[in-house]
Amino acid sequence: MSSNLPDNSNTNGINPIGDAKKILAARNQIFKPIIENRITRNNPCAVVLLIDQSGSMGRKYIDSNNENKVISEEVAEAVNRLFEHLILKATKGNEIREYFTFLVIGYGNEEKENYASLAWEGTLENKEWVNVKELSNNIQEKNTRTEMKVPHYGGDPIKITTTDKVWIKPKHHGKNTPMISALKLCQQKLEEFIETRSDNFPPIVFNITDGLPTDLNDLNELIEVCNQIKEIDTSFGKTILFNCLLSSLSE
């Protein structure tokens, strides 16, 4: 009986099935999750957002739709959408489950002491850690906007009205970017938080900026404090740190 399937013979020293298994094993190793556990009520996750609020974040740029945008406005919109998305992820029926706890640090605002400080606003001002249920119950504003969009199935544009929930507003102050101060504040707050929550899912940190720190003498200082944050661990693994650089440069 003939077959188009490769056999396991070793003719010419080639073993198609064996080689395929090796390739699959290598692929699975490469794409193996860094952390295999899931975020649950028993293993909640601390999410920290560090937001550059220096003057350069007030720059304008042209987006993919050829519209003028302000960097700080786009960052605030992205952060607010992240909050809304994670609230939805934590909502099961009528219950908001305690999957996440949030901390927001702003840096570059010269109105604040040390230019790096907690950045909650309105009813959450002066708060440190805010759990997902508390975040859902303390929306600062709701903005309604109308856009014309072409349906995915084609045809004429239709008017779509959406409501954006706001927790963080865009800010851009001052001449400095005290990123090192913000990262050290993040490190301090995380270490304090993890002291009593060592069984939690590892923290996730997002540092959002459009430039380099102005409060350092050597870039090694930046590398060092980032490495120290990444060494903060729980029983499930080490802190995951994302440095998000916003730039109009192609390289």
C-alpha positions as a printed NumPy array, in Angstrom:
array([[  0.   ,   0.   ,   0.   ],
       [  1.41 ,   3.362,  -0.965],
       [  1.111,   6.491,   1.127],
       [  2.034,  10.152,   0.789],
       [  2.934,  10.278,   4.488],
       [  6.612,  10.186,   5.48 ],
       [  7.762,   6.984,   7.098],
       [ 10.152,   6.61 ,   9.97 ],
       [ 12.857,   4.959,   7.931],
       [ 16.42 ,   6.104,   8.135],
       [ 17.188,   5.976,   4.423],
       [ 19.911,   8.479,   3.521],
       [ 20.235,   9.332,   7.205],
       [ 16.972,  11.335,   7.243],
       [ 14.198,  10.651,   9.733],
       [ 11.258,  12.993,   8.873],
       [  9.058,  12.047,  11.814],
       [ 11.919,  12.2  ,  14.332],
       [ 13.096,  15.556,  12.968],
       [  9.553,  16.926,  13.083],
       [  9.296,  15.937,  16.749],
       [ 12.549,  17.738,  17.515],
       [ 11.336,  20.887,  15.742],
       [  8.035,  20.774,  17.648],
       [  9.846,  20.297,  20.958],
       [ 12.127,  23.275,  20.188],
       [  9.119,  25.394,  19.239],
       [  7.307,  24.51 ,  22.485],
       [ 10.413,  25.395,  24.502],
       [ 10.784,  28.762,  22.76 ],
       [  7.144,  29.708,  23.274],
       [  6.868,  28.27 ,  26.771],
       [  5.169,  30.835,  29.042],
       [  7.459,  32.722,  31.408],
       [  4.914,  32.074,  34.156],
       [  2.608,  29.093,  33.811],
       [  0.195,  29.965,  36.638],
       [ -2.914,  32.03 ,  36.028],
       [ -4.172,  35.205,  37.688],
       [ -7.048,  34.255,  40.008],
       [ -8.72 ,  35.499,  43.176],
       [ -6.295,  33.326,  45.125],
       [ -3.315,  34.532,  43.041],
       [ -4.097,  38.193,  42.224],
       [ -1.702,  40.451,  40.347],
       [ -0.271,  43.867,  41.245],
       [ -0.173,  46.137,  38.189],
       [  2.011,  49.271,  38.338],
       [  1.894,  52.061,  35.746],
       [  4.658,  54.658,  35.631],
       [  3.606,  57.575,  33.402],
       [  5.979,  60.218,  32.072],
       [  4.274,  63.589,  32.66 ],
       [  7.158,  65.828,  31.577],
       [  6.684,  68.718,  29.159],
       [  7.789,  66.747,  26.11 ],
       [  4.724,  64.525,  26.501],
       [  2.722,  67.523,  25.252],
       [  4.215,  67.181,  21.766],
       [  1.929,  66.576,  18.824],
       [  2.296,  63.896,  16.196],
       [  0.404,  62.668,  13.13 ],
       [ -1.277,  59.291,  13.601],
       [ -2.046,  56.623,  10.994],
       [ -5.318,  58.414,  10.129],
       [ -3.37 ,  61.62 ,   9.409],
       [ -4.844,  63.295,  12.494],
       [ -3.014,  65.518,  14.971],
       [ -2.603,  63.824,  18.356],
       [ -0.956,  64.81 ,  21.639],
       [  1.269,  62.137,  23.203],
       [  0.001,  62.626,  26.768],
       [ -3.617,  62.408,  25.608],
       [ -2.973,  59.154,  23.769],
       [ -1.16 ,  57.686,  26.79 ],
       [ -3.994,  58.632,  29.157],
       [ -6.51 ,  57.107,  26.743],
       [ -4.488,  53.882,  26.527],
       [ -4.181,  53.641,  30.332],
       [ -7.902,  54.237,  30.832],
       [ -8.725,  51.588,  28.245],
       [ -6.39 ,  49.153,  30.013],
       [ -8.206,  49.781,  33.289],
       [-11.582,  49.245,  31.636],
       [-10.373,  46.065,  29.942],
       [ -8.994,  44.578,  33.172],
       [-12.205,  45.43 ,  35.031],
       [-14.118,  43.514,  32.361],
       [-11.675,  40.602,  32.697],
       [-12.336,  40.521,  36.435],
       [-16.129,  40.702,  36.05 ],
       [-18.02 ,  37.42 ,  36.227],
       [-21.771,  37.949,  36.09 ],
       [-22.599,  40.677,  38.622],
       [-19.399,  40.098,  40.598],
       [-16.056,  41.873,  40.212],
       [-13.432,  39.431,  41.393],
       [-10.252,  40.63 ,  43.056],
       [ -7.868,  39.686,  40.255],
       [ -5.899,  42.962,  40.181],
       [ -4.571,  45.722,  42.407],
       [ -3.24 ,  48.9  ,  40.796],
       [ -0.661,  51.583,  41.539],
       [ -0.082,  54.626,  39.313],
       [  3.044,  56.8  ,  39.546],
       [  3.488,  60.009,  37.568],
       [  6.838,  61.689,  37.016],
       [  7.877,  65.033,  35.563],
       [  5.162,  67.094,  37.226],
       [  7.033,  69.945,  38.91 ],
       [  4.006,  70.698,  41.088],
       [  4.696,  67.452,  42.964],
       [  7.422,  66.874,  45.554],
       [ 10.442,  65.082,  44.056],
       [  8.636,  65.195,  40.678],
       [  7.692,  61.514,  41.081],
       [  4.582,  60.686,  43.069],
       [  1.353,  58.734,  43.2  ],
       [ -0.866,  59.918,  40.357],
       [ -4.421,  58.935,  41.285],
       [ -6.975,  61.717,  40.861],
       [-10.36 ,  62.774,  42.204],
       [-11.873,  60.419,  44.775],
       [ -8.767,  58.188,  44.542],
       [ -6.27 ,  60.999,  45.176],
       [ -3.667,  60.183,  47.845],
       [ -4.469,  56.482,  47.532],
       [ -1.636,  54.02 ,  47.028],
       [ -2.916,  50.592,  45.974],
       [ -6.406,  50.473,  44.487],
       [ -8.104,  47.112,  43.955],
       [-10.102,  46.378,  40.822],
       [-13.491,  46.722,  42.541],
       [-12.532,  50.078,  44.062],
       [-11.309,  51.229,  40.651],
       [-14.634,  50.257,  39.055],
       [-16.547,  52.205,  41.707],
       [-14.446,  55.372,  41.345],
       [-14.634,  56.409,  37.698],
       [-13.649,  60.086,  37.583],
       [-15.398,  61.051,  34.359],
       [-17.335,  59.604,  31.439],
       [-16.745,  61.15 ,  28.02 ],
       [-19.101,  60.445,  25.135],
       [-17.749,  60.69 ,  21.612],
       [-19.199,  60.048,  18.174],
       [-17.233,  58.672,  15.247],
       [-18.023,  57.71 ,  11.685],
       [-16.827,  54.189,  10.962],
       [-17.096,  51.877,   7.985],
       [-18.716,  48.557,   8.991],
       [-16.429,  45.534,   8.76 ],
       [-18.733,  44.087,   6.099],
       [-18.359,  47.244,   3.967],
       [-20.869,  49.865,   2.87 ],
       [-21.388,  53.486,   3.908],
       [-19.884,  54.875,   7.134],
       [-22.195,  54.742,  10.144],
       [-22.267,  56.887,  13.256],
       [-21.02 ,  55.108,  16.371],
       [-21.301,  56.619,  19.842],
       [-19.007,  55.338,  22.572],
       [-18.526,  56.282,  26.213],
       [-14.961,  56.444,  27.541],
       [-14.392,  55.954,  31.249],
       [-11.685,  58.19 ,  32.714],
       [ -9.481,  57.565,  35.739],
       [ -6.281,  59.292,  34.577],
       [ -6.19 ,  62.592,  32.683],
       [ -3.366,  63.692,  30.343],
       [ -0.624,  65.791,  31.951],
       [  2.633,  67.29 ,  30.693],
       [  4.573,  69.642,  32.98 ],
       [  8.123,  70.746,  33.499],
       [ 11.469,  70.295,  31.799],
       [ 12.746,  67.188,  33.557],
       [ 12.108,  63.443,  33.236],
       [ 12.878,  62.015,  36.698],
       [ 12.458,  58.403,  35.645],
       [ 15.003,  57.036,  38.144],
       [ 13.046,  58.603,  41.009],
       [  9.84 ,  57.047,  39.666],
       [ 11.408,  53.594,  39.287],
       [ 12.848,  53.753,  42.803],
       [  9.431,  54.749,  44.171],
       [  7.951,  51.812,  42.262],
       [ 10.574,  49.486,  43.764],
       [  9.855,  50.723,  47.282],
       [  6.073,  50.342,  46.956],
       [  6.363,  46.887,  45.391],
       [  8.709,  45.614,  48.088],
       [  6.315,  46.856,  50.784],
       [  3.351,  45.318,  48.977],
       [  4.951,  41.908,  48.43 ],
       [  6.014,  41.58 ,  52.09 ],
       [  2.506,  40.422,  53.006],
       [  1.511,  39.007,  49.602],
       [  4.3  ,  36.642,  48.672],
       [  1.814,  34.089,  47.294],
       [  0.434,  36.484,  44.666],
       [  0.986,  36.303,  40.924],
       [  4.202,  38.243,  40.108],
       [  3.732,  42.025,  39.682],
       [  3.562,  43.554,  36.216],
       [  5.1  ,  47.018,  35.696],
       [  4.661,  49.324,  32.69 ],
       [  6.961,  52.348,  32.361],
       [  5.612,  54.691,  29.645],
       [  7.909,  57.482,  28.448],
       [  9.023,  59.422,  25.389],
       [ 12.637,  59.948,  26.384],
       [ 15.613,  59.286,  28.613],
       [ 15.837,  60.044,  32.347],
       [ 17.262,  63.41 ,  33.347],
       [ 18.037,  62.371,  36.937],
       [ 21.053,  60.147,  36.319],
       [ 24.763,  60.455,  35.637],
       [ 25.2  ,  57.118,  33.912],
       [ 22.797,  54.862,  32.018],
       [ 23.992,  52.007,  34.214],
       [ 21.875,  53.573,  36.973],
       [ 18.788,  52.957,  34.849],
       [ 19.794,  49.364,  34.128],
       [ 20.516,  48.746,  37.809],
       [ 17.182,  49.982,  39.154],
       [ 15.286,  48.081,  36.424],
       [ 17.144,  44.896,  37.353],
       [ 16.351,  45.441,  41.031],
       [ 12.637,  45.742,  40.225],
       [ 12.776,  42.568,  38.119],
       [ 14.295,  40.709,  41.083],
       [ 11.259,  41.402,  43.276],
       [  9.529,  38.048,  43.34 ],
       [  6.639,  36.045,  44.682],
       [  6.352,  32.283,  44.999],
       [  5.143,  32.242,  41.367],
       [  8.037,  34.141,  39.798],
       [  9.764,  37.484,  39.356],
       [  8.328,  40.886,  38.476],
       [  7.679,  41.497,  34.782],
       [  8.821,  44.968,  33.641],
       [  7.889,  46.601,  30.331],
       [  9.634,  49.814,  29.275],
       [  7.413,  51.439,  26.637],
       [  9.239,  54.115,  24.621],
       [  7.079,  56.466,  22.545],
       [  9.07 ,  57.889,  19.655],
       [  8.527,  59.23 ,  16.152],
       [ 11.945,  57.899,  15.132],
       [ 12.093,  54.85 ,  12.899],
       [ 15.14 ,  53.378,  14.652]])
